[in-house]
Each structure stands twice: as structure tokens, then as C-alpha cells.
Amino acid sequence: MEQRRMFQPVTQGAMDLLYACCTDQLRSQQKVVGKISSPGAHSIATVLVDVIAPVGVHTGGWPADEESLKWTIEKDLMVKRCFQEHCVLWQLLLLIAPVPGALAVCKSVLASLLASHISFWKYCRQQKTTHAADELQATVNIVQAMAHAGWLPSQAVTLPHWLEFLTPDECCRLLLAILRHVKSHEQAGGSPEKEGSDDGILNTVRNVLQANISKLGHLYPTVGKL
């Protein structure tokens, strides 16, 4: 933990420099305006894949189903450990997520992250997700990146704010629903559609919300009509 604190100023400085290099516009006094450029975001995404998964992870796409997760667990855990040891990777992933098509470039990395955390929550014996703080934050980052990329239906974009109130089983169910959703709504370019026919994710969202209405009732208006 102390080592992480030591590198935080350096990490933030590197992120500021990287952001400045990849934005479309710059103002005087080193203040950055505008969004990160599409070429810059795609370049970062390509580097992430080359550095984190040089041998290819889920090269064929998303895991076929829950059962298939056990066949790629070694590679999935390798990617997961890489993000655990180098927290700046989360910042890079969240940086490029809002840029159309950028997150799809590193879909193989995201697929491994999603798969490894589905497995973790499936077998977690804690009573609350907050009892596994590091895993919870990583899961929030994954879902947040997908929400920023427009990979979730509009009624589910607040899911990252729910996770701290859930049980591990409920978190696992949500992640499995997200996996089914992105697979069934995937376009040719690798980015799932934001809207479309309900593939079960909204039923899962509704069931989890209703089971935690005493804690999540204040978020009910944000999910619209389910």
C-alpha cells in the first residue's frame, strides 16, 4: 500500500501527459480541453493488448458460456494479476472507454477481466462485496468502462453504483447478465449495441434491485421503466 502511495504522483503526472498528447485541442497554461482523440485512444488500446496479453486472450471473442470460463482461467488470472500489480492500467482503460470503438480493440483483455471476476464472485464466501474491497473496486472499474463505452442498456448505466450494496452472488449474477448482453448485442466492429431486445439483463437488474429495495430505492428512478 505504501509503495502505491509513493507512485501516485508519478502515475498522475504520466496520465496528464498522456492525456495531453492524445487530446484534439490544447489551451495555453497547459490546460487541456476537448476529448481524447480517436487515434490516440485506439493506439492506447492496441498497446494495452500487446503488453498485457501478448499471446492472445480470448482471441475468439467473449467466453461462450459460464462453463467455458474454467478453460481459460490461467490466462484470465494472468490479466487480472497484471491489473492488480499496475493500477495505472485501470486509468488507461477508463480513459479510452468513452471513445467509440476504442474499448472493442482491447476486448480480449476486458473479456479476461470479466471472466476472472465472475469466477471470483461465484466462489466468494463473504457476506458482502465490500468485504473484498480490491475485487469490488476492480469490478466497479470493469462495469464502469463498459457503461462509458455504451455497452450497457440505458436502464443499467448506474450498475457500478449498486455493487457495494450487493452480495457476491448478486454481483456474479449481474456480471453474467452483462456477459450475455454484450455477446448477444455485439456488432461486427466488436462493440455491443446500447439498445435492443431484452436478452435477460433487465430482468436480472430488476430482480436484484427489488431484492435490495431498502438500500437501492433511491436509485430506482434512474433505471427508468424496467
C-alpha positions as YAML, in Angstrom:
chain: A
units: angstrom
residues:
- id: 1
  name: MET
  ca: [0.00, 0.00, 0.00]
- id: 2
  name: GLU
  ca: [2.82, 2.40, 0.88]
- id: 3
  name: GLN
  ca: [4.51, 1.69, -2.44]
- id: 4
  name: ARG
  ca: [1.30, 2.56, -4.27]
- id: 5
  name: ARG
  ca: [1.14, 5.92, -2.49]
- id: 6
  name: MET
  ca: [4.75, 6.67, -3.49]
- id: 7
  name: PHE
  ca: [3.98, 6.19, -7.17]
- id: 8
  name: GLN
  ca: [0.64, 8.05, -7.21]
- id: 9
  name: PRO
  ca: [2.15, 11.49, -8.07]
- id: 10
  name: VAL
  ca: [4.26, 9.93, -10.82]
- id: 11
  name: THR
  ca: [1.28, 8.00, -12.16]
- id: 12
  name: GLN
  ca: [-0.92, 11.08, -12.22]
- id: 13
  name: GLY
  ca: [1.77, 13.09, -13.96]
- id: 14
  name: ALA
  ca: [2.18, 10.40, -16.60]
- id: 15
  name: MET
  ca: [-1.60, 10.25, -17.10]
- id: 16
  name: ASP
  ca: [-1.80, 14.02, -17.52]
- id: 17
  name: LEU
  ca: [0.98, 13.92, -20.11]
- id: 18
  name: LEU
  ca: [-0.60, 11.02, -21.96]
- id: 19
  name: TYR
  ca: [-3.98, 12.72, -21.95]
- id: 20
  name: ALA
  ca: [-2.47, 15.91, -23.30]
- id: 21
  name: CYS
  ca: [-0.74, 14.04, -26.11]
- id: 22
  name: CYS
  ca: [-3.95, 12.29, -27.14]
- id: 23
  name: THR
  ca: [-6.41, 15.19, -27.00]
- id: 24
  name: ASP
  ca: [-7.58, 17.10, -30.02]
- id: 25
  name: GLN
  ca: [-7.15, 20.58, -28.55]
- id: 26
  name: LEU
  ca: [-4.83, 22.33, -26.12]
- id: 27
  name: ARG
  ca: [-5.12, 25.70, -24.41]
- id: 28
  name: SER
  ca: [-2.44, 27.92, -23.00]
- id: 29
  name: GLN
  ca: [-1.13, 27.45, -19.48]
- id: 30
  name: GLN
  ca: [-1.13, 23.68, -20.07]
- id: 31
  name: LYS
  ca: [-4.87, 23.33, -19.61]
- id: 32
  name: VAL
  ca: [-6.35, 20.57, -21.72]
- id: 33
  name: VAL
  ca: [-9.74, 20.92, -23.37]
- id: 34
  name: GLY
  ca: [-11.66, 18.60, -25.62]
- id: 35
  name: LYS
  ca: [-11.88, 14.83, -25.51]
- id: 36
  name: ILE
  ca: [-9.18, 12.29, -26.14]
- id: 37
  name: SER
  ca: [-8.80, 11.78, -29.87]
- id: 38
  name: SER
  ca: [-9.95, 8.60, -31.56]
- id: 39
  name: PRO
  ca: [-6.49, 7.75, -32.99]
- id: 40
  name: GLY
  ca: [-4.90, 8.33, -29.59]
- id: 41
  name: ALA
  ca: [-7.45, 6.13, -27.81]
- id: 42
  name: HIS
  ca: [-7.09, 3.35, -30.37]
- id: 43
  name: SER
  ca: [-3.31, 3.48, -30.07]
- id: 44
  name: ILE
  ca: [-3.51, 3.13, -26.29]
- id: 45
  name: ALA
  ca: [-5.94, 0.23, -26.65]
- id: 46
  name: THR
  ca: [-3.62, -1.56, -29.06]
- id: 47
  name: VAL
  ca: [-0.66, -1.11, -26.71]
- id: 48
  name: LEU
  ca: [-2.72, -2.45, -23.79]
- id: 49
  name: VAL
  ca: [-3.44, -5.65, -25.71]
- id: 50
  name: ASP
  ca: [0.17, -6.06, -26.85]
- id: 51
  name: VAL
  ca: [1.59, -5.51, -23.37]
- id: 52
  name: ILE
  ca: [-1.00, -7.32, -21.23]
- id: 53
  name: ALA
  ca: [-1.95, -10.21, -23.48]
- id: 54
  name: PRO
  ca: [0.89, -10.75, -25.96]
- id: 55
  name: VAL
  ca: [-0.07, -14.39, -26.56]
- id: 56
  name: GLY
  ca: [-3.74, -13.59, -27.06]
- id: 57
  name: VAL
  ca: [-6.52, -13.98, -24.55]
- id: 58
  name: HIS
  ca: [-10.00, -14.97, -25.69]
- id: 59
  name: THR
  ca: [-8.89, -14.35, -29.25]
- id: 60
  name: GLY
  ca: [-12.16, -15.78, -30.48]
- id: 61
  name: GLY
  ca: [-14.26, -13.27, -28.56]
- id: 62
  name: TRP
  ca: [-16.24, -13.42, -25.35]
- id: 63
  name: PRO
  ca: [-16.40, -16.65, -23.34]
- id: 64
  name: ALA
  ca: [-19.01, -18.99, -24.85]
- id: 65
  name: ASP
  ca: [-20.81, -19.52, -21.54]
- id: 66
  name: GLU
  ca: [-20.27, -19.82, -17.81]
- id: 67
  name: GLU
  ca: [-18.99, -23.38, -18.17]
- id: 68
  name: SER
  ca: [-16.26, -22.31, -20.60]
- id: 69
  name: LEU
  ca: [-14.72, -19.92, -18.05]
- id: 70
  name: LYS
  ca: [-12.77, -22.74, -16.41]
- id: 71
  name: TRP
  ca: [-10.85, -23.49, -19.61]
- id: 72
  name: THR
  ca: [-9.27, -20.03, -19.76]
- id: 73
  name: ILE
  ca: [-8.80, -19.42, -16.04]
- id: 74
  name: GLU
  ca: [-4.98, -19.39, -16.23]
- id: 75
  name: LYS
  ca: [-4.87, -16.66, -18.87]
- id: 76
  name: ASP
  ca: [-7.69, -14.76, -17.18]
- id: 77
  name: LEU
  ca: [-5.84, -14.73, -13.87]
- id: 78
  name: MET
  ca: [-2.68, -13.56, -15.63]
- id: 79
  name: VAL
  ca: [-4.52, -10.50, -16.94]
- id: 80
  name: LYS
  ca: [-6.16, -9.93, -13.56]
- id: 81
  name: ARG
  ca: [-2.79, -10.02, -11.74]
- id: 82
  name: CYS
  ca: [-1.35, -7.58, -14.26]
- id: 83
  name: PHE
  ca: [-4.05, -5.03, -13.39]
- id: 84
  name: GLN
  ca: [-3.60, -5.70, -9.67]
- id: 85
  name: GLU
  ca: [0.13, -5.01, -9.86]
- id: 86
  name: HIS
  ca: [-0.13, -2.00, -12.19]
- id: 87
  name: CYS
  ca: [-3.11, 0.13, -11.15]
- id: 88
  name: VAL
  ca: [-2.41, 2.68, -13.90]
- id: 89
  name: LEU
  ca: [-3.88, 0.15, -16.35]
- id: 90
  name: TRP
  ca: [-7.32, 0.80, -14.89]
- id: 91
  name: GLN
  ca: [-6.90, 4.52, -15.53]
- id: 92
  name: LEU
  ca: [-5.92, 3.83, -19.13]
- id: 93
  name: LEU
  ca: [-8.90, 1.54, -19.64]
- id: 94
  name: LEU
  ca: [-11.31, 4.13, -18.25]
- id: 95
  name: LEU
  ca: [-9.58, 6.87, -20.26]
- id: 96
  name: ILE
  ca: [-10.24, 5.22, -23.62]
- id: 97
  name: ALA
  ca: [-13.65, 3.72, -22.80]
- id: 98
  name: PRO
  ca: [-15.81, 6.72, -23.90]
- id: 99
  name: VAL
  ca: [-14.14, 6.88, -27.33]
- id: 100
  name: PRO
  ca: [-16.28, 4.96, -29.88]
- id: 101
  name: GLY
  ca: [-14.69, 1.66, -30.85]
- id: 102
  name: ALA
  ca: [-11.63, 2.00, -28.61]
- id: 103
  name: LEU
  ca: [-12.72, -0.44, -25.91]
- id: 104
  name: ALA
  ca: [-13.53, -3.02, -28.59]
- id: 105
  name: VAL
  ca: [-9.86, -3.03, -29.61]
- id: 106
  name: CYS
  ca: [-8.90, -4.46, -26.22]
- id: 107
  name: LYS
  ca: [-11.97, -6.66, -25.93]
- id: 108
  name: SER
  ca: [-9.76, -9.69, -25.26]
- id: 109
  name: VAL
  ca: [-8.35, -8.01, -22.16]
- id: 110
  name: LEU
  ca: [-11.77, -6.94, -20.95]
- id: 111
  name: ALA
  ca: [-13.14, -10.44, -21.55]
- id: 112
  name: SER
  ca: [-10.45, -11.92, -19.30]
- id: 113
  name: LEU
  ca: [-11.10, -9.33, -16.60]
- id: 114
  name: LEU
  ca: [-14.82, -10.02, -16.71]
- id: 115
  name: ALA
  ca: [-14.33, -13.79, -16.69]
- id: 116
  name: SER
  ca: [-11.88, -13.78, -13.77]
- id: 117
  name: HIS
  ca: [-14.16, -11.62, -11.62]
- id: 118
  name: ILE
  ca: [-17.23, -13.71, -12.45]
- id: 119
  name: SER
  ca: [-15.28, -16.72, -11.16]
- id: 120
  name: PHE
  ca: [-14.17, -14.83, -8.05]
- id: 121
  name: TRP
  ca: [-17.67, -13.73, -7.03]
- id: 122
  name: LYS
  ca: [-19.14, -17.12, -7.87]
- id: 123
  name: TYR
  ca: [-16.96, -18.83, -5.27]
- id: 124
  name: CYS
  ca: [-16.64, -15.95, -2.81]
- id: 125
  name: ARG
  ca: [-17.88, -16.85, 0.68]
- id: 126
  name: GLN
  ca: [-18.03, -13.32, 2.05]
- id: 127
  name: GLN
  ca: [-21.44, -11.99, 3.04]
- id: 128
  name: LYS
  ca: [-21.00, -8.65, 1.29]
- id: 129
  name: THR
  ca: [-19.00, -7.43, -1.70]
- id: 130
  name: THR
  ca: [-17.46, -4.73, 0.50]
- id: 131
  name: HIS
  ca: [-15.64, -7.46, 2.43]
- id: 132
  name: ALA
  ca: [-13.48, -7.97, -0.69]
- id: 133
  name: ALA
  ca: [-12.60, -4.32, -1.31]
- id: 134
  name: ASP
  ca: [-9.97, -4.78, -4.02]
- id: 135
  name: GLU
  ca: [-12.13, -7.16, -6.05]
- id: 136
  name: LEU
  ca: [-15.09, -4.84, -5.63]
- id: 137
  name: GLN
  ca: [-13.18, -1.84, -6.95]
- id: 138
  name: ALA
  ca: [-11.91, -3.84, -9.91]
- id: 139
  name: THR
  ca: [-15.46, -4.98, -10.71]
- id: 140
  name: VAL
  ca: [-16.70, -1.40, -10.49]
- id: 141
  name: ASN
  ca: [-13.97, -0.37, -12.93]
- id: 142
  name: ILE
  ca: [-14.95, -3.10, -15.40]
- id: 143
  name: VAL
  ca: [-18.64, -2.23, -15.36]
- id: 144
  name: GLN
  ca: [-17.87, 1.49, -15.43]
- id: 145
  name: ALA
  ca: [-15.72, 1.07, -18.53]
- id: 146
  name: MET
  ca: [-18.50, -0.84, -20.27]
- id: 147
  name: ALA
  ca: [-21.04, 1.80, -19.26]
- id: 148
  name: HIS
  ca: [-18.81, 4.62, -20.57]
- id: 149
  name: ALA
  ca: [-18.45, 2.75, -23.85]
- id: 150
  name: GLY
  ca: [-22.22, 2.49, -24.22]
- id: 151
  name: TRP
  ca: [-22.17, -1.29, -23.96]
- id: 152
  name: LEU
  ca: [-24.97, -1.38, -21.37]
- id: 153
  name: PRO
  ca: [-28.63, -0.53, -21.89]
- id: 154
  name: SER
  ca: [-29.62, 2.92, -20.69]
- id: 155
  name: GLN
  ca: [-31.53, 1.44, -17.73]
- id: 156
  name: ALA
  ca: [-28.37, -0.23, -16.46]
- id: 157
  name: VAL
  ca: [-25.76, 2.52, -16.66]
- id: 158
  name: THR
  ca: [-25.95, 3.08, -12.88]
- id: 159
  name: LEU
  ca: [-24.91, -0.51, -12.11]
- id: 160
  name: PRO
  ca: [-21.40, 0.48, -10.93]
- id: 161
  name: HIS
  ca: [-23.03, 2.37, -8.04]
- id: 162
  name: TRP
  ca: [-25.00, -0.71, -6.97]
- id: 163
  name: LEU
  ca: [-22.21, -3.18, -6.46]
- id: 164
  name: GLU
  ca: [-21.16, -2.11, -2.97]
- id: 165
  name: PHE
  ca: [-24.67, -2.89, -1.68]
- id: 166
  name: LEU
  ca: [-24.88, -6.41, -3.09]
- id: 167
  name: THR
  ca: [-23.94, -9.90, -2.04]
- id: 168
  name: PRO
  ca: [-21.26, -11.78, -4.01]
- id: 169
  name: ASP
  ca: [-23.93, -13.99, -5.56]
- id: 170
  name: GLU
  ca: [-25.93, -10.98, -6.76]
- id: 171
  name: CYS
  ca: [-22.76, -9.40, -8.16]
- id: 172
  name: CYS
  ca: [-21.97, -12.62, -10.03]
- id: 173
  name: ARG
  ca: [-25.49, -12.74, -11.48]
- id: 174
  name: LEU
  ca: [-25.18, -9.18, -12.74]
- id: 175
  name: LEU
  ca: [-21.80, -9.86, -14.36]
- id: 176
  name: LEU
  ca: [-23.16, -12.99, -16.06]
- id: 177
  name: ALA
  ca: [-26.12, -10.96, -17.33]
- id: 178
  name: ILE
  ca: [-23.71, -8.32, -18.68]
- id: 179
  name: LEU
  ca: [-21.68, -11.05, -20.41]
- id: 180
  name: ARG
  ca: [-24.80, -12.45, -22.08]
- id: 181
  name: HIS
  ca: [-25.86, -8.94, -23.08]
- id: 182
  name: VAL
  ca: [-22.61, -7.89, -24.75]
- id: 183
  name: LYS
  ca: [-22.41, -11.21, -26.57]
- id: 184
  name: SER
  ca: [-25.96, -11.04, -27.94]
- id: 185
  name: HIS
  ca: [-25.69, -7.36, -28.93]
- id: 186
  name: GLU
  ca: [-22.22, -7.42, -30.40]
- id: 187
  name: GLN
  ca: [-21.78, -5.64, -33.71]
- id: 188
  name: ALA
  ca: [-19.33, -6.50, -36.47]
- id: 189
  name: GLY
  ca: [-16.87, -3.92, -35.13]
- id: 190
  name: GLY
  ca: [-16.74, -5.56, -31.74]
- id: 191
  name: SER
  ca: [-18.87, -3.02, -29.82]
- id: 192
  name: PRO
  ca: [-22.21, -4.21, -28.46]
- id: 193
  name: GLU
  ca: [-25.27, -2.10, -29.23]
- id: 194
  name: LYS
  ca: [-26.59, 0.07, -26.44]
- id: 195
  name: GLU
  ca: [-30.22, -0.73, -27.09]
- id: 196
  name: GLY
  ca: [-32.04, -3.73, -28.48]
- id: 197
  name: SER
  ca: [-34.30, -6.57, -27.49]
- id: 198
  name: ASP
  ca: [-34.11, -7.61, -23.85]
- id: 199
  name: ASP
  ca: [-31.74, -10.57, -23.58]
- id: 200
  name: GLY
  ca: [-32.34, -11.02, -19.85]
- id: 201
  name: ILE
  ca: [-30.15, -8.29, -18.41]
- id: 202
  name: LEU
  ca: [-33.09, -6.07, -17.49]
- id: 203
  name: ASN
  ca: [-34.83, -8.96, -15.73]
- id: 204
  name: THR
  ca: [-31.68, -9.55, -13.68]
- id: 205
  name: VAL
  ca: [-31.36, -5.83, -12.94]
- id: 206
  name: ARG
  ca: [-34.98, -5.66, -11.81]
- id: 207
  name: ASN
  ca: [-34.71, -8.75, -9.61]
- id: 208
  name: VAL
  ca: [-31.53, -7.54, -7.91]
- id: 209
  name: LEU
  ca: [-32.97, -4.07, -7.42]
- id: 210
  name: GLN
  ca: [-36.17, -5.38, -5.87]
- id: 211
  name: ALA
  ca: [-34.22, -7.68, -3.56]
- id: 212
  name: ASN
  ca: [-32.29, -4.65, -2.28]
- id: 213
  name: ILE
  ca: [-35.02, -2.02, -2.47]
- id: 214
  name: SER
  ca: [-34.33, -0.82, 1.08]
- id: 215
  name: LYS
  ca: [-30.76, 0.05, 0.09]
- id: 216
  name: LEU
  ca: [-31.18, 0.90, -3.59]
- id: 217
  name: GLY
  ca: [-34.60, 2.51, -3.59]
- id: 218
  name: HIS
  ca: [-33.01, 5.94, -4.16]
- id: 219
  name: LEU
  ca: [-31.60, 4.65, -7.47]
- id: 220
  name: TYR
  ca: [-34.90, 3.29, -8.74]
- id: 221
  name: PRO
  ca: [-35.82, 6.44, -10.72]
- id: 222
  name: THR
  ca: [-32.52, 6.25, -12.59]
- id: 223
  name: VAL
  ca: [-33.28, 2.88, -14.14]
- id: 224
  name: GLY
  ca: [-36.48, 4.05, -15.79]
- id: 225
  name: LYS
  ca: [-39.27, 1.63, -16.57]
- id: 226
  name: LEU
  ca: [-38.00, -1.94, -16.40]
...
